[in-house]
């Protein structure tokens, strides 16, 4: 294996020397064994940095969602939790402000990001034993649903916080402790932890910040959010993460065969048909804590993790019983990802092209009812208009039809997927937008003046960093 990795290692080393990467570690798993692992570069750019090894700790970001899902599935196997029972049935006295949608939400919805809860997440949040309960009861229960449960994929950190809280409430055990008891201890992953105090006793990769003058420096704090631990805040070494990957490939280590099948079966589509770039093809659906797709025609189950400057990858090829884990503490551009693809190609020796051919296109006459404005609160407004009997996205991109509700548009050599997934919902590049109904109103300037002041996020230990000043000027 070492001889096969020479080209990939040289590519990574070149990127480190150019400053596109600082430090990284990667491992290869085959048939349940770690057959190769290495570290390259440094934990940071400052003078106290250490060489990265496979045992260096990295914050794994959203790969924590896969760890959380694995924990829940252990409880499901023990018949402590039921994936399809509404979560309000587990939480005495709890209900969402939107009762109609809230009463339908299940763990399956939450683990697949199909609950309809909006996308949300914080790098810094409440600390302490009561942080998660307070967050769920005082914040999440008031969130407005973007869509009814089970209708559309909306990637949401808060959904996984809900999962963790249900597990805590039912077992009476803190979620971090459950993960240790059900995942870390059985796998003997000795360095994996949610604790900053514990992580800092091991060599740990550091986050970086690119300053305005182009200088790269260490950012002297890690993300810290006890209420969001389950979604984004686990530390793992590459060796530990590879051990977890091996357990997701074969039954018997942590899970039975039916559980692994459930986790790796699509629950909700991201409507990526027609796209031709790897990101869309690799994540065309979501299972239970795992993203589902393909790479060059091979089935791929995976999850990524980004937190501050960290970029981490958990990539499983179940049919080949093979996995790749890559962790980096800084990645300036897509060349690091391209090097990961080169690693895939070395291992898979694929014959299918990276970008598939154009699918069969269908003539159509645009439906007037599809035209309008569509809003995603985080990503803004997209418009659908009609021109020469065809649909236009943002008055710029003609939509090419490939299915009943599936379209794509072209930008240079790339194709991007568009779908009308259900009534009043548009999905562009996997992001859902709800139809926007504008109503005429006469502004109440006297009321508007009462909104002036400084608004802060009450669920962060750094309120001054979230401060939004609002002032009134010229009506």
Legacy VTK file of the C-alpha trace (Angstrom):
# vtk DataFile Version 3.0
C-alpha trace
ASCII
DATASET POLYDATA
POINTS 475 float
0.000 0.000 0.000
2.852 2.399 0.837
4.185 2.243 -2.732
0.737 3.011 -4.164
0.428 6.109 -1.979
3.588 7.783 -3.253
1.871 10.017 -5.826
-0.886 11.038 -3.418
1.610 11.827 -0.650
3.688 13.957 -3.022
0.570 15.903 -4.025
-0.357 16.580 -0.413
3.249 17.544 0.402
3.323 19.963 -2.515
0.149 21.649 -1.245
1.686 21.951 2.239
4.814 23.574 0.799
2.669 26.017 -1.181
0.684 26.965 1.923
-2.589 25.522 0.619
-2.550 23.023 3.504
-0.916 23.240 6.947
-1.284 19.753 8.393
-3.220 16.597 7.569
-3.582 12.945 8.392
-5.296 10.232 6.401
-5.997 6.551 6.741
-7.238 3.745 4.488
-9.448 0.935 5.749
-9.982 -2.326 3.901
-12.050 -5.299 5.091
-12.236 -3.915 8.620
-8.519 -3.201 9.053
-6.547 0.041 8.902
-4.085 -0.866 6.150
-2.416 2.522 5.852
-2.163 5.723 7.883
0.116 8.730 7.887
0.410 12.322 9.028
1.954 15.242 7.174
2.662 18.871 7.922
2.229 20.590 11.282
-0.461 21.152 13.883
-0.036 24.910 13.352
2.059 27.611 11.720
3.482 29.005 14.983
6.745 27.995 16.643
5.351 25.542 19.206
3.677 23.359 16.558
4.162 19.603 16.305
4.257 17.239 13.341
0.822 15.795 12.565
0.475 12.038 13.067
-2.504 9.660 12.778
-2.935 10.116 16.549
-3.179 13.923 16.451
-6.635 15.101 17.525
-8.814 17.093 15.117
-12.243 18.609 15.697
-14.278 16.505 13.255
-17.102 19.043 12.809
-20.258 17.593 11.296
-18.875 14.063 11.142
-20.033 14.207 14.766
-23.549 13.820 13.325
-22.605 10.340 12.144
-21.265 9.520 15.615
-24.519 10.829 17.124
-26.587 8.756 14.705
-24.554 5.670 15.586
-25.292 6.302 19.273
-29.022 6.581 18.603
-28.977 3.403 16.525
-27.365 1.525 19.418
-30.325 2.642 21.572
-32.733 1.607 18.809
-31.154 -1.848 18.697
-31.642 -2.058 22.469
-35.322 -1.083 21.928
-34.894 1.973 24.148
-35.766 4.310 21.266
-38.029 3.967 18.219
-37.075 5.807 15.039
-40.696 6.386 14.024
-42.253 7.492 17.294
-42.926 11.261 17.504
-40.284 12.778 19.739
-42.851 14.767 21.731
-44.040 11.380 23.073
-40.627 11.015 24.763
-40.521 14.528 26.254
-43.003 15.171 29.042
-44.659 18.566 28.589
-42.640 19.503 25.508
-44.252 20.746 22.323
-43.160 22.862 19.391
-44.812 26.233 18.929
-45.952 24.887 15.543
-47.937 22.016 17.034
-49.269 20.576 13.778
-45.797 19.963 12.344
-44.078 19.445 15.684
-46.285 16.513 16.675
-45.144 14.605 13.564
-41.372 14.891 14.016
-39.587 11.577 14.611
-35.982 10.555 15.164
-35.915 9.293 11.576
-36.834 12.781 10.363
-34.192 14.384 12.555
-31.355 11.994 11.677
-32.063 12.405 7.951
-32.515 16.208 8.157
-36.047 15.883 6.836
-37.836 17.271 9.920
-38.617 20.608 8.272
-36.774 22.495 11.022
-34.670 25.364 9.637
-30.919 25.273 9.173
-29.154 26.697 12.211
-25.901 26.300 14.086
-23.432 28.175 16.250
-19.680 27.827 16.724
-20.040 29.061 20.304
-22.968 28.355 22.577
-24.108 27.784 26.130
-21.861 25.721 28.366
-22.688 23.420 31.246
-24.722 20.332 32.074
-28.048 22.110 31.469
-27.076 23.762 28.166
-28.784 21.266 25.853
-32.060 21.158 27.784
-32.206 24.949 27.970
-31.458 25.271 24.248
-34.224 22.857 23.249
-36.875 24.254 25.588
-36.114 27.957 25.169
-34.946 28.197 21.566
-35.542 25.214 19.278
-39.180 24.665 20.269
-39.944 28.163 18.896
-38.371 27.606 15.468
-40.721 27.957 12.517
-40.854 24.898 10.262
-39.705 25.510 6.694
-41.699 22.498 5.465
-43.796 19.658 6.900
-41.751 16.717 8.242
-40.674 14.193 5.636
-41.079 16.486 2.625
-37.664 18.030 1.972
-34.052 17.813 3.092
-32.907 20.789 5.200
-29.491 20.307 6.766
-29.914 21.503 10.353
-27.580 21.284 13.335
-30.547 21.912 15.630
-32.180 18.694 14.401
-29.266 16.699 15.803
-29.433 18.658 19.067
-33.033 17.449 19.343
-31.854 13.875 18.799
-29.318 14.213 21.592
-31.869 15.686 23.964
-34.329 12.835 23.372
-31.578 10.321 24.162
-30.652 12.209 27.329
-34.266 12.523 28.482
-35.095 8.847 27.940
-31.913 7.367 29.429
-31.225 9.969 32.110
-27.590 9.990 30.946
-25.733 12.978 29.429
-25.350 12.541 25.687
-21.548 12.821 25.791
-21.513 9.943 28.275
-23.828 7.875 26.075
-21.451 8.308 23.127
-18.535 7.180 25.271
-20.426 4.150 26.617
-21.979 3.046 23.325
-19.368 4.046 20.714
-15.958 5.103 22.022
-15.475 2.436 24.716
-16.615 -0.563 22.614
-14.297 0.587 19.791
-11.448 1.369 22.203
-11.017 4.801 20.643
-9.068 6.174 23.578
-8.554 9.774 22.455
-12.023 10.597 21.109
-13.763 13.132 23.310
-16.092 16.119 23.515
-14.017 17.673 26.288
-11.689 20.559 25.441
-9.861 19.987 28.722
-9.199 16.362 27.777
-8.347 17.110 24.143
-5.666 19.643 25.064
-3.716 16.946 26.946
-2.944 15.320 23.574
-1.271 16.787 20.486
-4.144 18.655 18.817
-4.374 20.301 15.407
-5.022 24.037 15.598
-7.435 26.263 13.670
-6.072 28.979 11.381
-7.132 32.372 10.128
-6.054 34.124 6.929
-5.576 37.786 7.755
-6.361 40.721 5.483
-2.695 41.035 4.491
-2.575 37.381 3.403
-0.748 36.091 6.497
-1.858 32.763 7.924
-1.928 32.645 11.713
-3.224 30.345 14.428
-6.688 31.148 15.757
-6.280 30.820 19.517
-9.580 29.234 20.440
-11.554 26.188 19.341
-15.293 26.260 18.751
-17.093 25.584 22.019
-20.813 24.840 22.265
-22.092 22.327 24.825
-25.666 22.611 23.569
-24.555 21.574 20.076
-22.111 18.792 20.958
-24.045 16.124 19.062
-23.979 18.014 15.785
-20.443 19.337 15.454
-18.093 19.261 18.417
-16.326 15.930 18.794
-12.511 15.566 18.741
-11.109 12.427 17.078
-7.714 11.286 15.917
-7.520 9.958 12.388
-6.782 6.504 13.765
-9.893 6.646 15.983
-12.058 7.919 13.123
-10.761 5.122 10.899
-11.755 2.604 13.591
-15.266 4.101 13.582
-15.342 3.885 9.762
-14.456 0.188 9.921
-17.412 -0.396 12.277
-19.744 1.226 9.722
-18.568 -1.118 6.977
-19.183 -4.529 8.501
-21.798 -5.847 10.947
-20.744 -7.363 14.216
-18.467 -4.688 15.667
-21.116 -2.204 16.799
-24.237 -2.951 14.762
-26.178 -5.780 13.252
-26.621 -5.968 9.496
-30.145 -4.514 9.494
-29.000 -1.426 11.397
-26.152 -0.709 8.984
-28.549 -1.147 6.084
-30.992 1.334 7.639
-28.283 3.923 8.211
-26.996 3.621 4.654
-30.367 3.590 2.862
-31.627 6.909 1.430
-34.412 8.486 3.495
-34.735 11.832 1.723
-33.545 12.987 -1.705
-31.507 16.112 -2.385
-32.901 16.170 -5.952
-29.500 16.159 -7.655
-30.552 14.549 -10.959
-28.881 16.230 -13.912
-25.910 17.634 -11.991
-22.437 16.682 -13.180
-20.054 17.887 -10.471
-18.755 15.459 -7.824
-20.283 17.191 -4.787
-23.843 16.734 -6.036
-23.280 13.165 -7.209
-21.608 12.196 -3.943
-24.496 13.562 -1.866
-27.704 12.852 -3.741
-29.612 11.659 -0.662
-29.394 11.445 3.111
-29.737 8.320 5.223
-29.556 8.186 9.028
-26.618 10.401 9.948
-24.888 9.584 6.676
-24.891 11.127 3.223
-25.560 8.782 0.303
-24.371 9.053 -3.291
-21.784 7.736 -5.691
-18.295 8.387 -6.977
-17.551 7.360 -10.550
-20.413 4.870 -10.450
-19.445 3.328 -7.105
-21.800 3.561 -4.131
-20.517 6.077 -1.592
-21.661 6.588 2.013
-19.988 9.465 3.767
-20.030 12.628 5.821
-17.887 15.738 5.871
-17.004 18.015 8.742
-16.095 21.695 8.574
-15.470 23.784 11.654
-13.468 27.021 11.613
-10.545 26.147 9.289
-10.820 22.365 9.750
-11.979 20.224 6.827
-12.480 16.514 7.563
-13.767 13.614 5.482
-15.268 10.204 6.315
-15.684 8.288 3.030
-17.058 4.730 2.838
-17.277 2.496 -0.228
-19.388 -0.353 1.220
-19.399 -2.553 -1.876
-15.592 -2.597 -1.862
-15.441 -2.832 1.963
-13.113 0.144 1.811
-12.995 3.548 3.515
-10.850 6.670 3.527
-10.493 9.159 6.386
-8.821 12.527 5.803
-8.450 15.340 8.335
-6.938 18.790 7.702
-6.555 21.883 9.853
-6.478 24.346 6.948
-7.401 23.983 3.280
-7.205 27.141 1.196
-8.900 25.894 -1.967
-10.299 22.894 -3.809
-6.894 21.394 -4.621
-6.963 19.523 -1.318
-10.283 17.937 -2.280
-8.910 17.121 -5.724
-6.049 15.280 -4.032
-8.663 13.277 -2.113
-10.316 12.367 -5.432
-6.916 11.267 -6.708
-6.677 8.994 -3.654
-10.101 7.535 -4.502
-8.955 6.910 -8.071
-5.800 5.151 -6.935
-7.826 2.828 -4.713
-10.845 2.212 -6.959
-9.166 2.249 -10.373
-12.448 3.540 -11.830
-13.626 3.200 -15.421
-16.634 5.533 -15.129
-15.932 9.211 -15.973
-15.941 11.761 -13.173
-18.723 13.718 -14.849
-21.630 11.764 -16.366
-23.015 12.537 -19.816
-26.013 14.813 -20.293
-29.191 12.911 -19.390
-32.054 12.615 -21.864
-33.796 15.973 -22.074
-37.553 16.478 -22.477
-39.426 19.233 -24.311
-41.947 21.102 -22.188
-44.276 24.058 -22.021
-43.714 26.079 -18.885
-46.444 25.967 -16.252
-47.464 29.425 -15.115
-48.033 28.158 -11.574
-44.301 27.494 -11.128
-43.301 31.108 -11.766
-42.649 33.329 -8.764
-40.231 34.105 -5.975
-38.879 31.467 -3.592
-37.146 32.208 -0.280
-34.597 30.385 1.840
-33.992 32.443 5.003
-30.258 31.729 4.926
-29.584 31.761 1.174
-31.946 34.453 -0.050
-34.446 34.673 -2.905
-34.474 32.751 -6.208
-36.907 33.647 -8.970
-38.575 31.462 -11.567
-39.871 33.250 -14.658
-41.096 32.211 -18.096
-39.430 33.046 -21.393
-40.388 31.538 -24.772
-42.435 28.847 -23.016
-39.424 27.787 -20.942
-38.503 28.422 -17.320
-35.700 30.760 -16.275
-33.887 30.714 -12.951
-33.076 34.198 -11.648
-33.953 35.648 -15.088
-30.633 34.257 -16.290
-30.425 30.480 -16.534
-32.774 28.498 -18.835
-34.023 25.323 -17.138
-33.673 22.098 -19.105
-36.228 19.435 -18.224
-35.151 15.845 -17.560
-38.098 14.494 -15.543
-41.567 15.251 -14.250
-40.293 17.757 -11.694
-36.541 17.641 -12.408
-34.534 20.222 -14.339
-30.981 21.466 -14.577
-29.229 24.621 -15.703
-25.768 25.155 -17.128
-23.036 27.470 -15.941
-19.852 27.091 -17.971
-19.089 23.347 -18.070
-21.108 22.504 -14.977
-24.725 21.399 -14.652
-26.699 22.239 -11.525
-29.868 20.462 -10.443
-33.231 22.188 -9.954
-36.432 20.507 -8.772
-39.960 21.418 -7.755
-40.122 18.863 -4.984
-43.688 19.513 -3.791
-46.231 22.329 -3.731
-44.607 25.751 -3.367
-41.115 24.296 -2.834
-38.132 24.829 -5.147
-34.835 22.984 -4.656
-31.725 24.494 -6.260
-28.412 22.645 -5.838
-29.879 20.712 -2.907
-31.084 23.845 -1.072
-34.860 24.220 -0.531
-36.672 27.500 -1.155
-40.304 28.092 -0.141
-42.584 30.195 -2.363
-42.625 33.802 -1.205
-46.011 35.516 -1.135
-45.481 39.251 -0.927
-48.301 41.343 0.432
-48.698 45.091 0.162
-48.379 46.885 3.473
-48.140 50.453 4.707
-45.152 50.863 7.046
-45.846 51.932 10.608
-42.890 54.235 11.175
-43.729 54.871 14.811
-43.618 51.118 15.487
-40.427 50.742 13.485
-38.712 53.279 15.737
-39.395 51.009 18.715
-37.181 48.334 17.122
-34.002 50.375 17.508
-31.309 49.058 19.819
-28.682 46.321 20.007
-29.747 42.696 19.606
-27.564 39.785 20.795
-27.764 36.004 20.693
-28.691 34.859 24.224
-27.336 31.373 23.517
-23.661 32.280 23.237
-20.952 33.116 25.805
-19.763 35.914 23.480
-22.835 38.127 23.055
-20.753 41.089 21.918
-19.645 39.108 18.861
-23.231 38.520 17.769
-24.381 42.095 18.398
-26.621 43.544 15.666
-27.222 47.280 16.046
-30.483 48.605 14.589
-31.117 52.306 14.112
-33.887 54.360 12.499
-33.005 56.907 9.832
-34.985 58.744 7.124
-38.075 56.580 7.800
LINES 1 476
475 0 1 2 3 4 5 6 7 8 9 10 11 12 13 14 15 16 17 18 19 20 21 22 23 24 25 26 27 28 29 30 31 32 33 34 35 36 37 38 39 40 41 42 43 44 45 46 47 48 49 50 51 52 53 54 55 56 57 58 59 60 61 62 63 64 65 66 67 68 69 70 71 72 73 74 75 76 77 78 79 80 81 82 83 84 85 86 87 88 89 90 91 92 93 94 95 96 97 98 99 100 101 102 103 104 105 106 107 108 109 110 111 112 113 114 115 116 117 118 119 120 121 122 123 124 125 126 127 128 129 130 131 132 133 134 135 136 137 138 139 140 141 142 143 144 145 146 147 148 149 150 151 152 153 154 155 156 157 158 159 160 161 162 163 164 165 166 167 168 169 170 171 172 173 174 175 176 177 178 179 180 181 182 183 184 185 186 187 188 189 190 191 192 193 194 195 196 197 198 199 200 201 202 203 204 205 206 207 208 209 210 211 212 213 214 215 216 217 218 219 220 221 222 223 224 225 226 227 228 229 230 231 232 233 234 235 236 237 238 239 240 241 242 243 244 245 246 247 248 249 250 251 252 253 254 255 256 257 258 259 260 261 262 263 264 265 266 267 268 269 270 271 272 273 274 275 276 277 278 279 280 281 282 283 284 285 286 287 288 289 290 291 292 293 294 295 296 297 298 299 300 301 302 303 304 305 306 307 308 309 310 311 312 313 314 315 316 317 318 319 320 321 322 323 324 325 326 327 328 329 330 331 332 333 334 335 336 337 338 339 340 341 342 343 344 345 346 347 348 349 350 351 352 353 354 355 356 357 358 359 360 361 362 363 364 365 366 367 368 369 370 371 372 373 374 375 376 377 378 379 380 381 382 383 384 385 386 387 388 389 390 391 392 393 394 395 396 397 398 399 400 401 402 403 404 405 406 407 408 409 410 411 412 413 414 415 416 417 418 419 420 421 422 423 424 425 426 427 428 429 430 431 432 433 434 435 436 437 438 439 440 441 442 443 444 445 446 447 448 449 450 451 452 453 454 455 456 457 458 459 460 461 462 463 464 465 466 467 468 469 470 471 472 473 474
